[in-house]
Amino acid sequence: MHQKAVCETKNVGPRTRIWAFAHVLPGARIGADCNICDHTFIENDVTVGDRVTVKCGVQLWDGVRIEDDVFIGPNATFSNDPFPRSRRQPKTFLATVVKQGASIGANATILPGLTIGRGAMVGAGAVVVASVPPYAVVAGNPARIVSYCDAGPAAAQPAARTETARTGKSRVRGVFAERLAAVEDLRGKLVAGEIADFLPFRVKRFFMVHGVPGRGVRGQHAHRKCHQFLVCARGSCRVIADDGSQRQEFLLDDPAIGVYLPPKTWGVQYDYSPDAALLVFASHAYDARDYIRDYDAFLKLVGR
């Protein structure tokens, strides 16, 4: 601890460094190998995990929970009361959780009661008004998802997208892209496929996602048993496939390209165009018990 720092808690892990003009209140808990930089303030009901970096000018208020390996950039701002009034404290403060490995950029603002997902990246200056999914990259005011960490190129170039679709290559276990037969003449365009020739499941259900507001996010779950094949029949959207150790992004902007997601694959669809219509073929009837909606539970299921 720097001689000009004030650390009132005894709950500090080994090899943690607390620099000048930092102030840590007695109820706070700070893990090992952390770096708490100059001019930071940490209140009582705050937990900081191991190997966390808190850069200069950050205040961690009651209710903030920081997991291991988190980076918090300079002057990032947390809040814990959605309707603050001078000298009027709520009975309980809303909990804000930053999951393992996430990063928060300089001058970002995090509204109370939100969760920043595992491995997520909050861009500098972003105003986060909703929870951030695992590994999502968000930016802007209000913050929206612009990409996903470690998902590879967005396949925006037609050549790259076509190669992926034609060869079916994917680094995510069991996932492949398929180019369907497309015919065009003076009468219009036709896309067709003999499902039994390329899909490893029998289709029992289909549904269509359309009218998604504000380039929103769908999916964010995995299935225990259900297989799916996704085709954007109109407009465009992006699909993230994640097996727990590898993830990859696919751009669906052609009704002749589809992506197969096997069971136990975390799937996310985002960046819908205003006219997008995503058609999904499924191997099972709807069963709420088949869904895994928590990413940490998904990682346990796949043994990661």
N, C-alpha and C positions, 0 to 999 in steps of 0.2 A: 504494500500500500504506500502510495506517495505520501510524504509528510504533510502535504496540504489537502489531502483527501479526508473525508469524514465517513467512517464505516462503523455503524452502530450494531450491526448484526454479527453474530458468531457463526452463522451458517454459511460459510464460504469454503468452497472446495480447494484442494491443493493446487498450487501453481497458477491460481487466478491473480490477475494484476488489476489494481484499481488506481487510476491515475488522478492527477491534481484537480481539485475543485469538484470532484465527484462526491455525492452524498447518498449513502445507503442507510435506510431506516432499519430499526432493530428486528422487525418481523420478516424481512426479505430473506429469501433463500437463493444462493448463487452457487452453481456447480463448479467443477474443476476445469482448469485450463481456459478460463474465460478472460476476455480483455475488455474492461470497463473504462472507456476513455474519458478525457477531460470534460467537465461541465455536464455530467449526467446526474440524473436524480432517480432513485429507485425507492418506491413506497413500500409499506409493510406487507400487504397481501400480494406479493409478486414472487413468482418462481422463475428462475433462470436455470436452464439445463447446463450440460457440459459443452465446452469448446464453442461458446457463444461470443460473438464480437458485437459490442454496443459502441458505436462511434459517438463522436462529440455532439453535445446538444440534444441528447435524447432523454425523454422522461418516461419512465415505466410506472403507470399509476396502478392503484389497487385493482385487482382482478385480471391483470395481464399474466399470461402463462407462456413462457418461451421454452420450447423444447430444445434438444441437443442440436449443435452444429448450425445454428441460425446466425445470419448476418443482418444487423440493423444499421443502415446507413446514417450519415450525419443529419441531424435535425429532423429525422422521421418523427411523426407525431401520433401518439396513441390517445384514445379517449375512452371514458368508461361510464359516462352519463349522457343519455340521448337528449335530456331536457335540463341542462344545468342552470341553476339559479344560485346567486351569491348567498352563502351561508345556509343553504338548504341541501343537505346530503340525502340521497336515497337510502332506504334501509339496507339494500345490497347493491353492489356495483356489478354491472354486466361483465361477464368474463370474455376476454379476447385471447384467443389461442393462436400461437404461431407454431406450426408443426415442424417436425424435424427437417433440417436441411433447407428451409425456406430462406429467401433473401428479400429484404425490404430496402428500396433505393432511397437516396437522399431526398429529404423534404416530402416524402410520401405521408399521407394522412390516412389513418385507419379508424373507421367509425367503431363504436362500442358493440360488443356482443358478436363479433365476427370470428371466423376461423380462416387463417391463411394456411392452405393445405401443404402437405409434405412436398418439399422440393420446389414449391412455387416461387415465382419471381415477380415482385412488385416494382414497376418502373419508377424512376425518379419523378417526384412531383405528382404521382398518381393519387387520386382521392378514391379510396376503396369504400364502397357503400354496400357491398354484398360479399359473402364468403367466397374465397378463391379456391377453385378445385385443385387437387394435387397436380403439381408440375405445370400448372398454367402460368403463362406470362401475361400480366395485365399492365395496362398503361392508360393514361388519360384521365379526364374529369367529366363524368364519373368513369372510373376504371372499367375497361372491358378487356376480354381476352383477345390477344393479338397473335399468340402462338403458344406452343408447348415446349418445355425444356427437353432437350435430348431426343426430339421426335424426328430429327433429320430435316432435309429440305421439304418445303411445302409442295413440291412437285408442280410449281407454277408454270414451268416451261413445258410446252406440249411434248417435246421430245422425251424429257425425263418421265413425264406421266405415261406416255405411250409405252415406253420400255417397261416400266413397272407393271402396267396392265397386261402386256403381251406375254412377259416371261413369268408373271406371278411371283416375282421375287419379293421377299419381305424378311426382315430380320426378327420379326415377332413370331413366336412359336405358333404354327398352324394357320397363320393368316396369309391370304393371297388375294391379289387383284385379278380380275378376269375381264378381258375385252370381249364383248358380245358381238354377234353378227349384226352389221348395220348396212342397210341398203338405201340408196337415195336415187330418185328419178323425178320426172316432171310431176308426178302425182304426190310427191312428198317424201317423208323419211320413215323408215321402218327399222326397229331394233328387235331382235328375236334371239332366243337361246333354248337349247334342249337341256332342261335343268338337270336331268339325270346324268348327262354327260360330264358335268364339271362340278356339281355340288354334292358333297358327301352326306346329304341328308334329304329326307322327304319333306316337302313343304306342306305344312298343315294350317298355316295361318299367314296372313299378310296384314300390314297396316301402313298408312301413309302419314308422314309428318309434314305439315305445310302451315303457312301463315305464322311462322315463328317471328315474334316481334323483336325489333332492334338487334338483328344479327345475334340472337341469343344462343344459349347452350342447351343441348339436350343430351340424353344418355346419362353419362356419369354412373355407370353400373356395369356389373358383369352378370353372367348367368351360370348357374351350376350345371345345367343340362342342355339348355336351348342353343341351337345353332342359328346364325343369322346371315343373310346376304343382303347388302345395301346397294341400292341404285338411286341416284338423284335423277328422277324422271324429268325434272324441269329446274332451271336455275343452277345453283351450285351450293355446296357446303363442304366442309372439311371433316374428316373422320380420323380420330386418334385410336390406334389399337395398341394395347399395353398388356404384356404378359407377366408383369411384375419385375422384370429385369431389363427388358427392352421395350421401347415404344417407337411408333412410326406414324407419320401423318400422311393421309391420302387426300388429294383434291378430287372431288367428284363434281365435274362440271360438264359431263357428257353422258347422256343416257345409255351409251354403249359401254360404259365402264362400271363395274361393280366390285365390292370388297366383301370377302367372306370373313366372318368373325366366329371362331369356334367357341365352345363353352370355356369358361374360366379365362376369358379375355376381357379386360376392362376396356369399355368402349365409350368414346365421347364424340359427339357431333357438335360443331360450332361454326361460326362465321357463315350462317345461312344468308343467301341473297334474299331480297324481299319477295321474289317470285318462286323460291325454292319449294320443291315437293320431293321429299325423300321417301322412296318406296322400300319397305323392309319385308323380306320373306323369312319366315321362322319355322323351326322344326317342331315346336310344341305349342299347344294352346296356352293362353295366358294363365300364369300361376304366380301369384305374388311371392310364394315361398322360394321360387327359383331365382329371385333377384338377390344380388349382393350389392348393397348401396353404400357401404362404408369401405373406403380404400384400404384402411388398416386391416379390416376383416378379410378383404380380398387377398392381401399379401400373406396372411396366415394360411388361407385356404390353399394357395399355390406354393407354400413353403418358402417364401422369400423373407 
